[in-house]
Amino acid sequence: MSWLFRRRIRVIPGVRLNLSKSGLTASVGVRGGSVTLGGKGGTYANVGIPGTGIYSRRRISKKNSSSFEEENSFNGKTYEESFSTPDEEFVSADPLDITSKGLQAIQEAVIAANRQRMQLKGDLSQIKNSIISTRLLKLLSQITLLYYIFPAIKRTVNKNLASMLQASKEVTQGIQESFVDLELDMKEEAKNAYEDLIPAFQELGKSNFIWDVTSSTDVDMVKTRSAIPTTVERTQTSLRQTEIPGIKSIYRALCFTNMNGADIYLYPGFVVMYKSPENFGIVEMSQLELNYEDTEFVETEVTPKDAEHIRSVWEKSNKDGSRDKRYSENKQLPVMGYGEITLSSETGVYEKYMFSNASSAKSFILKINNFKDLI
């Protein structure tokens, strides 16, 4: 019986992103036929004959900016008031719900690439098992001399084995090509600004302590006799440069590991909130707000060496800040100067990080906002 591999391997379209003052536009497709999305003009179909200069461009739909703003309006007042309420949570919306309209085609292409890659990995595992079984069958037939006595057995075994090895080669290549090849077009000034941002991110990642702040609660200082006005729930985390499954780019993403949701990957021009190969969202960087704030934090854990020790306070204190002598084991706590970075967007991104190295955090925000201003 002949062995066949029937799965059709799809060619994943490449994506070309153009970063300019008119907004981020994405061209999805192959040479000779593509679709341009985003920007101020809307969606266009592009058709041409490669190498001839013959080219046609037709608008498919006009961008309706007013309806988009109405549908996704963000109440700035509510956003500001939420900082003053107890038990505030710094948590983003589901990644699938935060994608910018102009980038949905990229999201769908990456999801398709990830699905195909996972399917092909399963196929490859089955093919390898079949190769092992067929080789064992070949060896057994050789030992029993059936391989040599019956030419039909020899032909069938060798034909099936050759088909399996060819299928393994094709599937392996399909796995390697199941990615969206991301090309980025930006002006030299913006490119230099982004490349200047990378060492700032690397320096930020060297902070002695990096925390993902997941919530904060106001404290009744009079009732508790505490010198701490606000308590926060924070978890130590890290930064790294890495790739996202399904995307290939000359730039590795700047990743903020998120302890209560999707990790945040910063690329030139856009941001990915990534939870799994099929659950992630893509937001234009122009829609992302990145803010820095100095914070004085009463440290009850390990004191970072790269943070400024501003002063000390008593764990239990009087109204004037002096020691409350009613508590025999009352101790002094260091007030440390940290840097906080908040990431937010109208589409639902809302995360806060705290860094022991405040100067590195401030420098990173200055550089990334400088890059944003150039695109």
C-alpha positions as CSV (number, residue, x, y, z in Angstrom):
1,M,0.0,0.0,0.0
2,S,1.3,3.4,-1.0
3,W,1.9,6.1,1.7
4,L,0.6,9.6,1.1
5,F,0.8,12.9,2.8
6,R,-2.2,15.1,1.8
7,R,-2.0,18.3,3.9
8,R,-1.8,21.5,1.8
9,I,0.8,23.9,3.1
10,R,-0.3,27.5,2.8
11,V,2.0,30.4,1.9
12,I,1.7,32.9,4.7
13,P,1.5,36.5,3.3
14,G,4.2,39.0,4.3
15,V,3.4,42.3,5.9
16,R,5.1,45.6,5.1
17,L,4.6,48.4,7.7
18,N,5.1,52.0,6.8
19,L,5.7,54.4,9.7
20,S,5.0,58.0,8.8
21,K,3.3,61.2,10.1
22,S,0.1,60.1,8.3
23,G,-0.1,57.1,10.5
24,L,0.9,53.5,10.5
25,T,-0.1,51.6,7.3
26,A,0.2,47.9,6.7
27,S,0.5,46.2,3.3
28,V,-0.5,42.6,3.4
29,G,0.1,40.2,0.5
30,V,2.7,39.2,-2.1
31,R,4.4,40.8,-5.0
32,G,1.8,41.8,-7.6
33,G,-1.2,41.8,-5.3
34,S,-1.6,43.3,-1.8
35,V,-4.0,45.2,0.4
36,T,-3.0,48.4,2.3
37,L,-4.7,49.1,5.6
38,G,-4.6,51.9,8.1
39,G,-3.4,55.5,7.8
40,K,-5.7,58.4,7.0
41,G,-6.9,57.2,3.6
42,G,-8.6,53.9,4.4
43,T,-8.2,50.5,2.8
44,Y,-6.8,50.1,-0.7
45,A,-6.3,47.1,-3.1
46,N,-3.0,47.2,-5.0
47,V,-2.5,45.2,-8.2
48,G,0.6,45.2,-10.5
49,I,2.9,43.2,-12.7
50,P,6.3,42.9,-11.0
51,G,9.2,44.4,-13.0
52,T,7.0,46.2,-15.5
53,G,6.0,49.4,-13.6
54,I,2.3,48.6,-14.4
55,Y,0.4,49.4,-11.2
56,S,-3.1,50.0,-10.1
57,R,-4.5,51.2,-6.8
58,R,-8.2,51.3,-5.8
59,R,-9.8,52.3,-2.5
60,I,-11.9,49.6,-1.0
61,S,-13.2,51.5,2.0
62,K,-12.9,54.9,3.6
63,K,-11.7,55.2,7.1
64,N,-14.5,56.4,9.4
65,S,-12.5,58.1,12.1
66,S,-15.6,59.6,13.8
67,S,-17.4,56.4,14.3
68,F,-14.2,54.7,15.6
69,E,-13.7,57.4,18.2
70,E,-17.3,57.3,19.3
71,E,-17.2,53.5,19.6
72,N,-13.9,53.3,21.5
73,S,-14.0,56.6,23.4
74,F,-12.0,56.6,26.6
75,N,-13.3,58.6,29.6
76,G,-10.3,60.6,30.8
77,K,-12.1,61.7,33.9
78,T,-12.9,58.2,35.0
79,Y,-9.3,57.2,34.2
80,E,-7.9,59.9,36.5
81,E,-10.4,59.3,39.3
82,S,-9.6,55.6,39.3
83,F,-6.1,56.4,40.7
84,S,-7.6,57.8,43.9
85,T,-9.9,54.9,44.6
86,P,-8.9,52.0,46.8
87,D,-8.2,48.6,45.4
88,E,-7.3,49.8,41.9
89,E,-6.3,47.0,39.5
90,F,-3.7,47.5,36.8
91,V,-5.0,45.0,34.3
92,S,-5.6,45.2,30.5
93,A,-8.6,44.0,28.5
94,D,-8.5,40.7,26.7
95,P,-5.8,40.8,24.0
96,L,-8.2,39.9,21.2
97,D,-10.3,43.0,22.1
98,I,-7.5,45.6,22.0
99,T,-6.3,45.4,18.4
100,S,-6.3,48.6,16.3
101,K,-8.7,48.3,13.4
102,G,-6.0,48.9,10.8
103,L,-3.9,46.0,12.2
104,Q,-6.6,43.3,12.3
105,A,-5.3,41.7,9.0
106,I,-1.8,41.3,10.6
107,Q,-3.4,39.7,13.6
108,E,-5.3,37.2,11.5
109,A,-2.2,36.4,9.4
110,V,-0.1,35.7,12.5
111,I,-2.9,33.5,14.0
112,A,-3.1,31.6,10.7
113,A,0.7,31.1,10.7
114,N,0.7,29.9,14.3
115,R,-2.2,27.5,13.6
116,Q,-0.5,26.0,10.5
117,R,2.8,25.7,12.3
118,M,1.2,23.8,15.2
119,Q,-0.6,21.5,12.8
120,L,2.6,20.9,10.8
121,K,4.5,20.0,14.0
122,G,1.9,17.4,14.7
123,D,2.1,16.1,11.2
124,L,5.9,16.0,11.4
125,S,5.7,14.0,14.6
126,Q,3.4,11.4,12.9
127,I,5.7,11.3,9.8
128,K,8.8,10.7,11.9
129,N,7.0,7.8,13.7
130,S,6.0,6.4,10.4
131,I,9.6,6.6,9.2
132,I,10.8,4.7,12.3
133,S,8.1,2.0,11.8
134,T,8.9,1.7,8.1
135,R,12.6,1.4,8.7
136,L,11.9,-1.3,11.3
137,L,9.7,-3.1,8.8
138,K,12.5,-2.9,6.2
139,L,15.0,-4.3,8.6
140,L,12.6,-7.1,9.6
141,S,11.9,-8.0,6.0
142,Q,15.7,-8.1,5.3
143,I,16.3,-10.3,8.3
144,T,13.6,-12.7,7.1
145,L,14.9,-12.4,3.5
146,L,11.4,-11.4,2.3
147,Y,12.9,-8.1,1.2
148,Y,15.1,-10.0,-1.3
149,I,12.7,-12.8,-2.3
150,F,9.7,-10.6,-3.1
151,P,10.7,-7.5,-5.2
152,A,7.2,-6.0,-4.7
153,I,7.9,-5.7,-0.9
154,K,11.3,-4.1,-1.6
155,R,9.7,-1.6,-4.1
156,T,6.8,-0.7,-1.8
157,V,9.0,-0.3,1.4
158,N,11.5,1.9,-0.4
159,K,8.9,3.9,-2.2
160,N,7.0,4.6,1.0
161,L,10.2,5.5,2.9
162,A,11.2,7.9,0.1
163,S,7.7,9.5,0.2
164,M,8.0,9.9,4.0
165,L,11.4,11.5,3.9
166,Q,10.2,13.9,1.2
167,A,7.1,14.7,3.2
168,S,9.3,15.3,6.3
169,K,11.5,17.7,4.3
170,E,8.4,19.6,3.0
171,V,6.7,19.8,6.4
172,T,9.9,20.9,8.1
173,Q,10.3,23.7,5.5
174,G,6.6,24.5,5.9
175,I,7.1,24.9,9.7
176,Q,10.1,27.2,9.1
177,E,8.0,29.3,6.7
178,S,4.9,29.5,8.9
179,F,5.7,33.1,10.0
180,V,4.6,36.5,8.9
181,D,7.7,38.2,7.4
182,L,7.5,41.7,8.8
183,E,9.2,44.5,6.9
184,L,9.4,48.0,8.4
185,D,9.7,51.2,6.4
186,M,10.6,54.3,8.5
187,K,12.7,57.4,7.9
188,E,16.3,57.4,8.9
189,E,15.7,59.8,11.8
190,A,13.1,57.4,13.3
191,K,15.3,54.4,12.7
192,N,18.2,56.0,14.5
193,A,15.8,57.0,17.4
194,Y,14.6,53.4,17.7
195,E,18.1,52.0,17.7
196,D,19.0,54.5,20.4
197,L,16.0,53.1,22.4
198,I,17.4,49.6,22.4
199,P,20.4,50.2,24.8
200,A,18.1,52.2,27.0
201,F,15.8,49.2,27.3
202,Q,18.7,46.9,28.0
203,E,19.9,49.2,30.7
204,L,16.4,49.4,32.2
205,G,16.4,45.6,32.3
206,K,19.5,45.6,34.5
207,S,17.6,47.3,37.4
208,N,18.2,45.4,40.6
209,F,14.5,45.0,41.0
210,I,11.6,45.2,38.5
211,W,8.1,44.8,39.8
212,D,4.8,44.4,38.0
213,V,2.3,46.4,40.0
214,T,-1.0,44.7,39.8
215,S,-3.1,46.7,42.3
216,S,-3.0,49.5,44.9
217,T,-5.1,50.3,48.0
218,D,-5.3,53.5,50.0
219,V,-4.5,53.2,53.7
220,D,-6.2,55.1,56.6
221,M,-3.0,56.3,58.2
222,V,-4.7,57.7,61.3
223,K,-6.6,54.5,62.0
224,T,-3.6,52.2,61.4
225,R,-1.0,54.6,62.8
226,S,1.0,53.8,59.7
227,A,3.5,55.9,57.8
228,I,2.5,54.1,54.5
229,P,-0.2,56.0,52.6
230,T,-0.8,53.3,50.0
231,T,-0.1,49.6,49.8
232,V,0.5,47.9,46.5
233,E,0.4,44.4,45.3
234,R,3.5,43.8,43.3
235,T,5.4,40.8,41.8
236,Q,9.0,40.7,40.7
237,T,9.3,40.4,37.0
238,S,11.8,41.0,34.2
239,L,12.4,42.5,30.8
240,R,13.9,40.8,27.8
241,Q,14.4,41.0,24.0
242,T,12.7,38.2,22.2
243,E,10.6,37.1,19.3
244,I,6.9,36.4,19.1
245,P,5.7,33.0,17.6
246,G,4.4,33.8,14.2
247,I,6.4,37.0,13.5
248,K,9.8,37.4,12.0
249,S,11.5,40.8,12.0
250,I,15.0,42.3,11.9
251,Y,14.1,43.8,15.3
252,R,13.6,41.6,18.4
253,A,10.7,42.8,20.5
254,L,11.3,44.7,23.7
255,C,9.3,42.6,26.1
256,F,7.7,43.5,29.5
257,T,6.8,40.3,31.2
258,N,3.3,40.7,32.6
259,M,2.4,38.7,35.8
260,N,-1.4,39.2,35.6
261,G,-2.1,39.0,31.9
262,A,-0.6,39.1,28.5
263,D,3.1,40.0,28.0
264,I,3.8,43.3,26.3
265,Y,6.0,43.3,23.2
266,L,7.2,46.6,21.8
267,Y,8.1,46.8,18.1
268,P,8.8,49.9,16.0
269,G,5.4,51.4,15.3
270,F,3.2,48.8,17.1
271,V,2.7,46.9,20.4
272,V,1.6,43.3,20.8
273,M,-0.2,42.1,23.9
274,Y,0.6,38.3,23.7
275,K,-1.0,35.6,25.8
276,S,-0.9,32.6,23.5
277,P,-0.4,31.8,19.8
278,E,-4.1,32.5,19.1
279,N,-4.8,35.0,21.8
280,F,-3.0,38.3,21.3
281,G,-3.7,41.9,20.2
282,I,-1.8,44.5,18.2
283,V,-2.0,48.2,18.9
284,E,-0.5,51.1,17.0
285,M,2.3,52.6,19.1
286,S,0.8,56.0,18.5
287,Q,-2.3,54.9,20.5
288,L,-0.2,53.7,23.4
289,E,0.5,56.2,26.3
290,L,3.8,55.6,28.1
291,N,4.2,57.8,31.2
292,Y,6.9,58.0,33.8
293,E,6.5,59.1,37.5
294,D,8.9,59.4,40.4
295,T,7.6,57.6,43.5
296,E,8.7,57.5,47.1
297,F,8.1,53.9,48.3
298,V,8.3,52.7,51.9
299,E,10.3,49.5,51.5
300,T,9.5,46.6,53.8
301,E,11.5,44.1,51.8
302,V,15.0,44.0,50.4
303,T,16.6,47.4,49.8
304,P,17.8,47.7,46.2
305,K,21.4,48.9,45.8
306,D,20.6,51.0,42.7
307,A,17.8,53.0,44.3
308,E,18.1,56.3,46.2
309,H,17.5,56.1,50.0
310,I,15.5,59.3,50.5
311,R,14.8,59.1,54.3
312,S,13.4,56.8,56.9
313,V,10.1,56.6,58.7
314,W,8.7,54.7,61.7
315,E,6.5,51.7,60.9
316,K,4.0,53.0,63.5
317,S,4.1,56.8,63.8
318,N,2.3,59.8,65.3
319,K,0.6,62.5,63.2
320,D,3.9,64.5,63.2
321,G,5.8,61.5,62.0
322,S,7.5,60.8,65.3
323,R,7.8,57.2,66.7
324,D,4.6,55.8,68.3
325,K,6.1,54.5,71.6
326,R,3.1,52.3,72.3
327,Y,4.6,49.7,69.9
328,S,7.7,48.2,71.5
329,E,8.9,46.5,68.3
330,N,8.4,49.6,66.2
331,K,11.1,49.9,63.6
332,Q,12.3,52.4,61.0
333,L,11.7,51.7,57.4
334,P,13.6,53.2,54.4
335,V,11.8,55.4,52.0
336,M,13.2,54.6,48.5
337,G,13.1,56.6,45.3
338,Y,11.7,54.4,42.5
339,G,10.5,55.0,39.0
340,E,7.1,53.9,37.8
341,I,6.1,53.4,34.1
342,T,2.4,53.2,33.1
343,L,1.3,51.9,29.8
344,S,-2.3,52.6,28.7
345,S,-4.4,52.9,25.6
346,E,-7.9,53.7,24.6
347,T,-8.3,50.1,23.4
348,G,-7.8,48.7,26.8
349,V,-4.1,48.4,27.7
350,Y,-3.5,49.3,31.3
351,E,-0.3,48.2,33.0
352,K,2.1,49.6,35.6
353,Y,5.7,48.7,36.4
354,M,8.0,49.8,39.1
355,F,11.8,50.0,38.8
356,S,14.5,50.3,41.4
357,N,16.7,52.3,39.0
358,A,14.5,55.4,38.5
359,S,17.0,57.2,36.2
360,S,17.0,54.2,33.8
361,A,13.2,54.2,33.7
362,K,13.0,57.9,33.1
363,S,15.6,57.7,30.3
364,F,13.7,54.8,28.6
365,I,10.4,56.8,28.6
366,L,12.2,59.9,27.2
367,K,13.7,57.9,24.4
368,I,10.6,55.9,23.5
369,N,8.4,59.0,23.4
370,N,11.0,60.7,21.3
371,F,10.7,57.8,18.8
372,K,6.9,58.1,18.9
373,D,7.1,61.7,18.0
374,L,9.1,60.8,14.9
375,I,6.6,58.3,13.5
